[in-house]
Amino acid sequence: MDQYSGISQPASSSAKTDVLLENLLKKYPEYFSKILQKRDSFKVQIIYTQIDRDAHNNPSFKNYYFNVDSLKYFYPASTVKLPTALLSLQKINELRLPGLDKKSTMITENSYSGETAVYNDPSTEDGRPSVANYVKKIFLVSDNDAFNRLYEFLGQEYINQQLKKMGYADAQILHRLSIPLNEDENRHTNAVGFYNGAGKILYGQPMQFSRQPFSPRNDSVGAAYYNNDDQLVGKPMNFSKKNRICLADLHNILRSVLFPGSVPPDQRFNLTDADYRFVYQYLSQYPPETKNPPYDSANYWDAFGKLLYWGSEKVTLPKNIRIFNKEGDAYGFLTDVSYFADFDKHIEFMLSATIYCNADGVLNDDKYDYDSVGLPFLKQLGRVIYDFELNRVRTNQPNLNSFKMQYDK
């Protein structure tokens, strides 16, 4: 057994750690010594998946873990947008209505306390809101309003029932983002209508109310927090009514959409071939490559959201490496779930990680350690794994043509 084999797991810990990742991080103390020493304080978790192809290009997967524990809570932030976007495309397909597709005009009404309406979308070429454009904006720049509109189209009950049906029983997507609504308001979701280009209604969905029961939780974070009245509360912040999904589930959801044949049928989203190509394009496209909406490269640079490998770098990225990913940051948590494809070097792998960057333990004080801790960690982790993959022997060179996309520009 070589130094990268087996499981290294302290008896007192329920966290799963493979020797491969433990030793790989130890080889680079200049990047990871503090992470290794304070892995629980940083709440760090890593999943690295090696992908090998057989002679027919069929992939097989081997996961390696570092400090992974599905029972340890972290706030998933914008990573919940990944399953929500996929479920939105699925629901359109499930409706099976003539003329209705992801590009149909989607009008959102104001139906209940805390809700807002949407009758046009200035970010589109023709001003028409649609599921397609919301999904695009989620994957390109992690747009919060786009997520909220898809949350409202799906309804809280549908989202959570579908995730449970797919095997993600512990996931709970309970609320919109960046809007301080109460539990009742988040259980209510707007009436939505879909129309064709001539203004004819294709599907009308009334306001929904979620009766979905959720198992009780006791999730809390930090030592203190500022409340909505900007008052400091000297105890941990209660996250039991906030979104939850573990890193392993996020990792598997990404795998299920990139490699649907590699997961059981009940874990696959109901997507068309065109949907898959659409998702692959915008998971990997850079904001400056986008025509509609045209993103300002000063605010939305090539590596915007590509935290693993690039961190906070604002450089022009090479075209031979594409990262298909969804990241999130909030309350000091920084998470990225990614698949890497290098078309020149013929390597591919999956890498997901989360880290808590909040040394003072106070939430909502806007004093998080993203720049000094989280982003450098994710950047170096991505590069260390990439370099490891460059030297890893493969029996068969992968054919990655299915992930070569035609981008907007």
N, C-alpha and C positions, 0 to 999 in steps of 0.2 A: 504494500500500500504506500503510495507516494505522499508527499507532504500536503497535497491538495485534496486528499480523499477523506471520506468519513465525516462525522458530525462532532463538533466541539461544543458542548453545552454544559454550563455549570449546573450542578444538581439543584441549586436553589432557584434557578430561573426556568420559566416556561418558554423563553424565547428560543427560537431555532437558529443555530449558527453553523454553517458549513466551514470546514477547515480551509477550503479553497479561498473563500473570501476573507476569512480571518488572516490568513498568511499573506494574501495579496495586499491587504491594507497595511500590514506590518512592514512590508517591504518599502513603504513610502512614509516614514515617520514625519517627514517635513510637511506632509499634507494631512495625515490621519492620526497622529499620535493622540491629540486631544479627543478625537472622536472615539478612539479605542478605549481610552481611559474613562470617558464619561458617556458611554453609549446610552445609558439609561436616562441621564440628565438631558441629553440631546434628543431622546426618544427616536433615535435613528433606526431605520429599517431599510434593508436593501434586498432586492430580488434580482438575480442575474440569470438569464436563460441562454444556454448554448444551443445553437440550432445546427443540426447536421442533416445533410441530404443524402438519400440513397441514389443509386444509379439512375432512377427515374425522376429525380429531383423532388421526391416526397420528403417533407421535413420530419425530423424527430427532435424532441425537446428535452433538455435536462436542466432543472432548476437548482440554483444554489442560493442560500439564504444567509443573511447577516442580521441577527437580533430581531427576527421577524416573529411577531406575536399578534395574532388577530384580536386578542382580548385587550390589548393596550390601545387606548383611544388616541387618535390624532384627528384634528379637524381637516377634512378633505378639501375644503375650499372649492376651487373651480374644477377639480378633477371630477366632481359629480356631473359636470356638463357632458362628459363623454358618454355614459350610458343614456342620459336624457336625450342627447342628440340622436343617438342610434335608435332609441325607442320611438322618437318622433317620425323618423323615416319608416319604421316598422308599422306604426299605427296608420299612416297614410296607405300603405300597401294592404293592411288588413281591412280597411273600409271598403275596398273593391268597388268604388263608385265610378261610373263612366266620366271621363274627363278630369277626374281629380288626381293630381300628382303633387310632388313636393314643390313644384313651381307655381301652383295655383295661388291666387291672391288670398291671403289670410287676414281677415278683419277681426280684431279683438275688441270686445265691448267692455264697458264699465258696468259690472253687475252687482258689486257688493262693496262693503267697507274696505278701504285701502287699495282698491283696484283702479287701474287706469286703462284707457282705451287706446287702440292703435288703428288709425285709418290710412296711414301712408308711411312709407319708409324712405327718407331722403337718401339713404345709403345705396339704394338700388338705381339702376339706370332709368327705369320707368316709374319709380316711386311706389311700386306695389310691394307690400310685405309678403313674405312666403316662408314656409318651412325651410326651403333650400337656402335662402339667404340668411336665415337665423343660424342654421347649422354651419354655413360658411363662416360667419362672423365669430361663432364660438371657437372654431378650430383655428382661425387665423389670428385673432386678437383676444380671445376669451371674453367676449362681450357679455356683460351681466344681463342687460335688458333682453338680449336674444335668448339667453337661458330662461329667464322669467317667462317669456312668451311661450316657449315650448313646454315649460312646466305647467302653464295654464291650459295649453292645448291637450296635454296628456292627462292632467289631473293627478293629484297626489296618490289616489288609490290605484290607478292603473300603473303608475311607475313602480310602486312598491310590490304590487302583486306580480308584475312581470319579472322583477328582479328575483323575487322569491321563487317563482316558477322555474327560473333559469338556474337556480341553485345558490343564489346569493341571499340566503335567508337572514343574515345579520345586517344587511344594508338597510339604511333608512334615509330616504331623501324626503325631507319634511318641510322645506321652506324655500321661498324665493331668496335671491341674493341681493345684498346691499339695500334692502327695504325692511325697515323695522316693523314687521307685522306680527300680530299675535298668533297663537296656535289655531284659533278658529278661522282667522282670515286666511291663513295658509292652507287650511282644509277646503276652503271655498276657492274655486277657480273660475275665471271669466267665461262668459259665453263667447263662442268663436264661430265665425262663418267663413266658408271657402267659396270663391267665385271664379268663373272663367274670364277670359279676356273681354267678353261682351257684357260682363256684369251680371250674368245669370248665376244664381246660387247653386252650388254643387253639393254642399253639405252644411247643415246648421247644427251646432252643438250647444245645448243650453248650459247655463251655469251648473257646475258640478260641486258636490259636497262629498268629501271623503269620509267614509265611516270605517276606514281601515284601522283595526286595533294594532297598537305597537307594544312590544314587550317593554316593561319598565327598565330604565337604565340608571346608572349612577356614574356618569362621566363628568369629570371636572378637570380644569386646567389652571395652572398658575398658582401664585400666592395671593394675588390681589388683582382688582380690575377697576376700571372706570366705567360707571353705568351711563345710561342715556342722558342723565342730568349732569354728566361730567363730575360726578362725585366719586372719590376713591373708596372702594369697598374692600376691607381688609380680610378677605377670604377667597378661596379658589372660585373661579367662575364656573357656573353650572352649564354644561354642554349637553345635558340629557335630552333636550328638545331640539338639538341642532343636528344637521346632517351627519351621517356616519356611513363609512364604507371602508373596509380594510384594504391594505395595500395588495394582498394576494388576489382579492376580487377585482380590483382595478387592473392589475396585471393580466388576469385571465380574460377580462372583458376586451382589452386591447388585442390579446392573442386571438380571441374568438372572431374578431372582425377582420384581422389581417390574415389569419389562417383558419377559416371556418371549418375546414375539413379535419382539423386536428382536435376538435372538441366534440363532445356528444351532441346529437341533433337538438336536444332541449336547451343547450347553451348557445345556440346560434340565433342571431337576430334575423328576422324575416325581411331580408333585403334583396333587391334585384341586382343583377350584374352591373347595371348603370349606377345603382346606389353605392355599390362597393367602390367603383372607380371614382365616384364623386367624393366619398369619404377619404379614400387614399390621397386624392389630389390635395384636399384642403387640410388634412392632417400634416402634410409635408411641405406645402407651398409656403414661401416666405411672403410676408405682407407686401414688400415692395414689388413682388411679382404679380400683384393683384390689380385688375383693371377696375372692377366695381365691387366694393367702394375703393377709390384710390387712396391708399394709406401713405401718410407722410413718413418718409424714411427716417426723419429726425426723431419721431416719436415711436414709430413701429419699424425697427430695423430688421435686417435679415434674420438675426438670431433671437428675435423677440419670442419669448416663450420656450426657446430651445435651451433649457437650463443645464441638462446633462451634456457635458462636453464643452458648451460655450459659456455657461454662467452668465455674466453681465457684459460680455464682449459685444461691441458694436462695429464689427468688421463685416466686409463683404464675404459671404460664405462660399466655399467651393460647391460646384454643382454635382460632383461625383458622390458626395455623402448626403444622404437624405435621412432626416429623423422624423418618424411618424409618432406624434406624441400628444399628450395633454398634461399640462402642468396646473398648479394652483398654489396660491399663497394667501394666508390670512391668519391673524392671531399669533403670528410668530412661526407658523408651520409652513414649510416649503416642500412641495411634493412634485415629482415628475415621473410620468409613466411613459416609456419610450420603446420604440423598435428602431434599430439602426440598420441602414443598408449602404454599403460602399460599393458602387458599381464598377469602379476601377480595380480595387483590391479584392473584390469578390468575397466580402465578409458580411455577415449579418448576425445580430444578436438582439436580445431584449434586455432592458435594464430599467428598473423602477426603484425609486428611493424617496424617503421622507425624512425630514429633520426638523427639530424644534429650535428656533433661533431667538431665544428670549431670556438673556442672562439675568435680568432684574426680576423676572417672574411676574411682572405687572402687564396685564392685557389692556388693550385700547389706549395705551399711552403713546403710540406711534414711535416707540423706541425698540424696534426689533433689530436683530443682528443678521439681517439678510445679506448685506454687503460684506460684512467682515467674517461671517461664518458660513451661512447657508449656500450662497452662490459659489464661493470658492470651493466648498466641499463638493457640490454637484458637478462643477466644471472638472475638477481633478478626478473625481470618481469616473466620469464618462471617459476621460482620456486614458486612465489606467486600464479600464476594461477594454477599450478600443485597442490599445497597444498589446494587451494580452491576447486579444482575438487575432491580431496581425500575425502573431507567432504560433498560434494554435494550429496543429496539423489536422487537415480535413481529408478524408478519403475521397470525397467528391466535391468539386467546385460547384457552388450553388448558381443556378440560373435565376437571376433576380429581375427578369424582364417584366414580370407581373407588377412590379412596384415602380417601374419607370413611367412617370406621368408626363402628360402634356400640360404645362402650366400656362397661366394667362399671358405671361410675357417673359 
